[in-house]
Amino acid sequence: MSHPTDVTRFLEDLDGGVLAERLGKVLSHAAAAATNNPKKKGKVSIDLTIENIGSGARVGVTHKLAFKIPTEHGTQSEEHTTETVMCVNTGGEMTLEPKNQFDMIGHPHRDKDSHQEKH
């Protein structure tokens, strides 16, 4: 694998940034709960399932954020599952947009087309 996925960007892209935001809130909540209940532990987990979509270089990434947070008399828990479609680039690198697209605006062939329209 010559092009690893940028993990920070990958997490920020999942669910349009909502997963990363939710993860930050859950981590803070778990840390606060653990300090308020020192003999109990919190648990936060992210489960990622990656599956091919059709015949192209795209995959569906199902992401489940689950937590179990201690309370004074028990625990609080929740799971949240969503999915994001990602492009698979050279070497398996996953990004939200494909890296092999060329820019249509300002591309040399557009200059020829617009030049021909003027004549």
C-alpha positions as CSV (number, residue, x, y, z in Angstrom):
1,M,0.0,0.0,0.0
2,S,1.9,3.0,-1.3
3,H,-0.7,5.7,-0.5
4,P,-2.1,5.4,3.0
5,T,-5.4,7.1,3.8
6,D,-5.0,10.4,5.7
7,V,-6.8,9.3,8.9
8,T,-7.5,12.8,10.2
9,R,-9.1,13.9,7.0
10,F,-10.9,10.6,6.6
11,L,-12.5,10.9,10.1
12,E,-13.5,14.6,9.3
13,D,-15.1,13.5,6.1
14,L,-17.3,10.7,7.6
15,D,-20.9,11.8,7.8
16,G,-20.0,15.3,6.6
17,G,-18.0,16.0,9.7
18,V,-20.8,15.0,12.1
19,L,-19.0,11.8,13.3
20,A,-15.9,13.7,14.3
21,E,-17.9,16.3,16.1
22,R,-20.0,13.6,17.9
23,L,-16.9,11.7,18.8
24,G,-15.4,14.8,20.4
25,K,-18.5,15.3,22.6
26,V,-18.7,11.6,23.6
27,L,-15.0,11.5,24.5
28,S,-15.4,14.6,26.7
29,H,-18.5,13.2,28.3
30,A,-16.8,9.9,29.0
31,A,-13.8,11.6,30.5
32,A,-16.0,13.8,32.8
33,A,-18.1,10.8,33.8
34,A,-14.9,8.8,34.6
35,T,-13.6,11.5,36.9
36,N,-17.0,11.9,38.6
37,N,-17.1,8.1,39.2
38,P,-13.5,7.1,39.8
39,K,-14.1,3.4,40.4
40,K,-15.9,3.0,37.1
41,K,-14.7,3.0,33.5
42,G,-16.2,4.5,30.3
43,K,-15.9,2.9,26.9
44,V,-16.1,4.6,23.5
45,S,-15.7,2.6,20.3
46,I,-15.8,3.2,16.5
47,D,-16.6,0.3,14.3
48,L,-15.9,0.7,10.6
49,T,-17.2,-1.6,7.9
50,I,-16.0,-1.1,4.3
51,E,-17.7,-2.7,1.3
52,N,-17.5,-2.3,-2.4
53,I,-20.2,-0.3,-4.2
54,G,-20.9,-1.5,-7.7
55,S,-18.1,-2.0,-10.2
56,G,-16.3,1.3,-9.7
57,A,-13.6,2.5,-7.3
58,R,-16.0,3.5,-4.6
59,V,-16.8,1.9,-1.2
60,G,-19.5,2.4,1.4
61,V,-18.0,3.0,4.9
62,T,-20.5,2.2,7.6
63,H,-19.5,3.8,10.8
64,K,-20.9,3.0,14.2
65,L,-20.1,5.1,17.2
66,A,-21.0,3.5,20.5
67,F,-20.4,4.5,24.1
68,K,-21.0,3.3,27.6
69,I,-20.5,5.9,30.2
70,P,-20.6,5.4,34.0
71,T,-23.2,7.1,36.1
72,E,-23.5,7.2,39.8
73,H,-26.0,4.2,39.8
74,G,-25.2,2.4,36.6
75,T,-24.3,3.3,33.0
76,Q,-25.6,5.3,30.1
77,S,-25.1,3.9,26.6
78,E,-25.9,4.7,23.0
79,E,-25.1,3.6,19.4
80,H,-25.2,5.7,16.3
81,T,-24.7,4.3,12.8
82,T,-24.4,6.1,9.5
83,E,-22.7,5.5,6.1
84,T,-20.5,7.6,3.9
85,V,-19.5,6.8,0.3
86,M,-15.7,7.2,-0.3
87,C,-13.6,7.0,-3.4
88,V,-10.7,4.6,-3.6
89,N,-7.6,6.1,-5.2
90,T,-4.2,4.6,-6.2
91,G,-2.8,2.4,-3.5
92,G,-6.1,2.1,-1.7
93,E,-6.2,5.6,-0.3
94,M,-9.8,6.6,0.6
95,T,-10.9,10.2,0.0
96,L,-14.3,11.9,-0.3
97,E,-13.5,13.1,-3.9
98,P,-11.5,11.1,-6.4
99,K,-8.0,12.3,-6.8
100,N,-7.7,11.4,-10.5
101,Q,-10.3,13.9,-11.8
102,F,-8.9,16.7,-13.9
103,D,-10.1,20.2,-13.6
104,M,-12.6,21.0,-16.4
105,I,-12.4,24.7,-15.8
106,G,-9.2,26.1,-17.3
107,H,-8.3,22.8,-18.9
108,P,-6.5,23.3,-22.3
109,H,-9.3,21.7,-24.3
110,R,-11.8,24.3,-23.0
111,D,-9.7,27.1,-24.4
112,K,-9.9,25.5,-27.9
113,D,-13.7,25.1,-27.7
114,S,-14.2,28.7,-26.6
115,H,-11.8,29.9,-29.3
116,Q,-13.8,28.0,-32.0
117,E,-17.1,29.5,-30.8
118,K,-15.7,33.1,-31.3
119,H,-14.9,32.4,-35.0
